[in-house]
Amino acid sequence: MEKISSTDKLASLWHREAGEILSVYFTAGYPKLHQTSEIAAKLQESGADLIEIGMPYSDPVADGPTIQQSNQVALENGMTLELLMEQLLSFEQNISIPVILMGYFNPILQYGVERFCQHCGERGVSGLIIPDLPVQEYLDHYQQVFQEFNLHNIFLITPQTSDQRIRWIDRHSSSFIYAVSDASITGARSGISERQEAYFKRLQSLDLQHPFLIGFGISDNETFRKACQYAKGAIIGSAFINALKEADELGDGIENFVHSIKGL
């Protein structure tokens, strides 16, 4: 069987007739240090379409209390980028859905940007989300090395991002755009407001070249379905971290969570 490249894995999502792509975020090394591969495999088995793995950092400025706490626990457990790269070695054999790494730029800089991108490429990572790496900085200094190792850089937009800038980001994107649902930190909230719906409709009206997924505040089947009315899918993080924290049995907890979000 011909091997599917990491970039093709991600591209294949956008060609599916049905939308409702579910991307699930969790922090590497949380709740326990060596559960990263187990959690990813169970997410895939349970029906997640895309996996986002958080690279723990001591000052995750875009994240709310739930993800901040998972970062702290993971670091205390001993998670490092070096160890995460070791854990990702098993993914090519066991994980067929796309995997994206999400985190902050300073640890990547310390690791070595080219070395980091090379290791991601060798492990089948499809892309990166780096909230504190400005788009222009990426274009000026890092785009070439990302492309060399077949890594998509996923850019974020917010309700405050102008139409002109959204179109500019769209032109420089190579995969999906991460549409932050609200100008705030991550965290489960109750429902989607009329103001947020107006923002989603604005994004639809721009007729962008690339699909967008909605993140921040998606926490249950209702908010997931609502987001999917406007976008190709949605991203869930804090609600899943809470589910991991509360699960008596990891596998059952993950399966029950994914099925509840998708309404299975």
C-alpha positions as CSV (number, residue, x, y, z in Angstrom):
1,M,0.0,0.0,0.0
2,E,1.3,3.4,-0.9
3,K,2.2,5.5,2.1
4,I,0.1,8.7,2.5
5,S,2.2,11.7,3.3
6,S,1.5,13.8,6.3
7,T,0.4,16.8,4.2
8,D,-1.9,14.6,2.1
9,K,-3.5,13.3,5.3
10,L,-4.5,16.8,6.2
11,A,-5.6,17.8,2.7
12,S,-7.8,14.7,2.5
13,L,-10.0,16.1,5.3
14,W,-11.1,19.1,3.2
15,H,-12.3,16.9,0.3
16,R,-14.7,14.9,2.4
17,E,-18.3,15.6,1.4
18,A,-19.5,15.7,5.0
19,G,-18.1,18.5,7.2
20,E,-18.2,18.2,10.9
21,I,-14.5,17.6,11.3
22,L,-13.6,17.1,15.0
23,S,-10.1,18.1,16.1
24,V,-9.2,17.3,19.7
25,Y,-6.4,18.9,21.6
26,F,-4.6,17.5,24.6
27,T,-1.4,18.3,26.3
28,A,1.6,15.9,25.9
29,G,2.5,14.3,29.2
30,Y,-0.9,14.8,30.7
31,P,-2.4,13.3,32.8
32,K,0.6,11.0,33.0
33,L,4.0,11.3,31.3
34,H,3.8,8.3,29.0
35,Q,0.1,8.4,27.9
36,T,0.6,10.6,24.8
37,S,0.5,7.7,22.4
38,E,-2.3,5.9,24.2
39,I,-4.5,9.0,24.2
40,A,-3.8,9.6,20.5
41,A,-4.6,6.0,19.5
42,K,-7.9,6.0,21.5
43,L,-8.9,9.4,20.0
44,Q,-8.4,7.9,16.5
45,E,-10.3,4.7,17.4
46,S,-13.2,6.7,18.9
47,G,-13.7,8.8,15.8
48,A,-11.7,12.0,16.1
49,D,-10.6,13.3,12.7
50,L,-7.6,15.4,13.7
51,I,-5.3,15.4,16.7
52,E,-3.6,18.5,18.2
53,I,-0.9,17.8,20.7
54,G,0.1,20.6,23.0
55,M,3.8,21.1,23.7
56,P,3.9,22.0,27.4
57,Y,5.2,25.5,28.2
58,S,5.5,27.3,31.5
59,D,3.7,30.5,30.2
60,P,1.0,29.5,27.8
61,V,-0.4,33.0,27.3
62,A,-3.3,32.1,25.0
63,D,-4.7,29.4,27.2
64,G,-7.2,29.4,30.1
65,P,-6.8,27.8,33.5
66,T,-7.6,24.2,32.4
67,I,-4.9,24.0,29.7
68,Q,-2.5,26.1,31.9
69,Q,-2.9,23.5,34.6
70,S,-2.4,20.6,32.3
71,N,0.8,22.3,31.0
72,Q,2.0,22.6,34.6
73,V,1.2,19.0,35.4
74,A,2.9,17.8,32.3
75,L,6.1,19.8,33.0
76,E,6.1,18.5,36.6
77,N,5.7,14.9,35.2
78,G,8.9,15.5,33.2
79,M,7.6,16.2,29.7
80,T,10.1,17.9,27.3
81,L,10.2,18.4,23.6
82,E,13.0,15.8,23.4
83,L,10.7,13.2,25.1
84,L,7.7,14.2,22.9
85,M,9.8,13.6,19.8
86,E,10.6,10.1,21.2
87,Q,6.9,9.4,21.8
88,L,6.0,10.6,18.3
89,L,8.2,7.9,16.8
90,S,5.4,5.3,17.3
91,F,2.8,7.5,15.6
92,E,3.7,6.6,12.0
93,Q,2.9,3.0,12.7
94,N,-0.2,3.5,14.8
95,I,-1.9,6.8,13.9
96,S,-3.3,7.4,10.4
97,I,-5.3,10.6,11.0
98,P,-3.4,13.9,10.8
99,V,-1.4,15.1,13.8
100,I,-0.6,18.8,14.5
101,L,1.6,20.1,17.3
102,M,0.5,23.3,19.1
103,G,2.7,25.4,21.3
104,Y,4.8,28.5,21.8
105,F,7.9,29.5,19.9
106,N,10.5,29.8,22.6
107,P,10.9,26.1,23.3
108,I,11.1,25.5,19.5
109,L,13.8,28.2,19.2
110,Q,15.7,26.5,22.1
111,Y,15.3,23.1,20.4
112,G,16.6,24.6,17.1
113,V,14.0,25.5,14.5
114,E,15.4,23.5,11.6
115,R,16.1,20.4,13.9
116,F,12.6,20.7,15.3
117,C,11.0,20.9,11.8
118,Q,13.1,18.0,10.6
119,H,12.1,15.8,13.5
120,C,8.4,16.7,13.0
121,G,8.7,15.8,9.3
122,E,10.4,12.5,10.1
123,R,7.6,11.6,12.5
124,G,4.7,12.4,10.2
125,V,3.5,15.6,11.8
126,S,1.3,17.4,9.4
127,G,1.5,20.9,10.8
128,L,2.1,23.4,13.6
129,I,0.1,26.0,15.4
130,I,2.3,28.6,17.1
131,P,0.2,31.4,18.5
132,D,3.1,33.7,19.4
133,L,4.9,33.5,16.0
134,P,3.8,36.5,14.0
135,V,2.8,35.7,10.4
136,Q,5.3,38.2,8.9
137,E,8.1,36.8,11.1
138,Y,7.2,33.3,9.8
139,L,7.2,34.4,6.2
140,D,10.5,36.3,6.5
141,H,12.5,33.7,8.4
142,Y,10.9,30.3,8.8
143,Q,8.6,29.5,5.8
144,Q,11.3,27.9,3.8
145,V,12.3,25.4,6.5
146,F,8.7,24.5,7.2
147,Q,8.1,23.8,3.6
148,E,11.3,21.8,3.3
149,F,9.9,19.3,5.8
150,N,6.3,19.4,4.5
151,L,4.9,21.2,7.5
152,H,1.8,23.4,7.3
153,N,1.8,26.4,9.6
154,I,-1.7,27.1,10.8
155,F,-2.5,30.7,11.4
156,L,-5.0,32.1,13.9
157,I,-7.6,34.8,13.4
158,T,-10.1,36.4,15.9
159,P,-13.3,38.4,15.7
160,Q,-11.1,41.5,15.8
161,T,-9.1,40.5,12.7
162,S,-10.0,42.7,9.8
163,D,-11.3,41.3,6.5
164,Q,-8.2,42.6,4.8
165,R,-5.9,40.8,7.1
166,I,-7.9,37.6,7.0
167,R,-7.6,37.6,3.2
168,W,-3.9,38.2,3.6
169,I,-3.5,35.3,6.0
170,D,-5.6,33.2,3.7
171,R,-3.2,33.9,0.8
172,H,-0.3,32.8,2.9
173,S,-2.0,29.7,4.3
174,S,-1.4,26.2,3.0
175,S,-4.0,24.3,5.0
176,F,-6.8,25.4,7.3
177,I,-7.2,28.6,9.3
178,Y,-7.8,28.4,13.0
179,A,-10.8,30.8,13.7
180,V,-10.7,31.7,17.4
181,S,-14.4,32.1,18.3
182,D,-13.9,34.9,20.9
183,A,-11.2,37.4,21.8
184,S,-10.3,35.6,25.0
185,I,-8.3,32.7,26.4
186,T,-9.2,29.1,25.9
187,G,-11.9,27.5,28.0
188,A,-15.3,25.9,27.8
189,R,-18.1,28.4,27.7
190,S,-21.8,27.9,27.6
191,G,-23.3,28.2,24.1
192,I,-22.4,30.4,21.1
193,S,-23.6,34.0,21.2
194,E,-25.3,35.9,18.4
195,R,-22.1,38.1,18.2
196,Q,-20.0,34.9,17.6
197,E,-22.5,33.7,14.9
198,A,-22.2,37.1,13.2
199,Y,-18.4,36.6,13.1
200,F,-18.8,33.1,11.6
201,K,-21.1,34.4,9.0
202,R,-18.6,37.1,8.1
203,L,-15.9,34.5,7.6
204,Q,-18.3,32.5,5.4
205,S,-19.0,35.6,3.3
206,L,-15.3,36.2,2.6
207,D,-15.2,33.0,0.4
208,L,-11.7,32.1,1.5
209,Q,-9.4,29.8,-0.4
210,H,-8.8,27.6,2.6
211,P,-11.3,26.1,5.1
212,F,-11.5,27.2,8.7
213,L,-12.0,25.3,11.9
214,I,-13.6,27.1,14.9
215,G,-11.9,26.8,18.3
216,F,-12.1,28.2,21.8
217,G,-15.3,27.6,23.7
218,I,-16.5,24.5,21.9
219,S,-17.4,22.0,24.6
220,D,-20.3,19.8,23.8
221,N,-22.5,18.4,21.0
222,E,-24.6,21.6,20.8
223,T,-21.6,24.0,20.4
224,F,-19.9,21.5,18.0
225,R,-22.9,21.3,15.7
226,K,-23.4,25.0,15.8
227,A,-19.8,25.7,14.8
228,C,-20.1,23.1,12.0
229,Q,-23.0,25.0,10.5
230,Y,-20.5,27.7,9.5
231,A,-17.1,26.0,9.4
232,K,-15.6,22.7,8.2
233,G,-15.3,21.6,11.7
234,A,-14.4,22.6,15.3
235,I,-11.5,22.2,17.8
236,I,-12.1,21.1,21.4
237,G,-9.4,21.4,24.0
238,S,-10.4,22.4,27.6
239,A,-13.5,20.2,27.7
240,F,-11.4,17.2,26.7
241,I,-8.7,18.0,29.2
242,N,-11.4,18.1,31.9
243,A,-12.7,14.7,30.6
244,L,-9.2,13.2,30.9
245,K,-8.9,14.6,34.5
246,E,-12.3,13.1,35.5
247,A,-12.1,9.8,33.7
248,D,-11.9,6.7,36.0
249,E,-10.7,4.6,33.0
250,L,-8.8,6.4,30.3
251,G,-10.0,4.5,27.2
252,D,-13.7,4.6,28.2
253,G,-13.5,8.2,29.1
254,I,-12.0,9.2,25.7
255,E,-14.5,7.1,23.8
256,N,-17.5,8.5,25.7
257,F,-16.2,12.0,25.2
258,V,-15.8,11.8,21.5
259,H,-19.1,10.0,21.0
260,S,-20.9,12.6,23.1
261,I,-19.4,15.5,21.0
262,K,-20.3,13.8,17.7
263,G,-23.6,12.5,18.9
264,L,-22.8,8.9,18.3
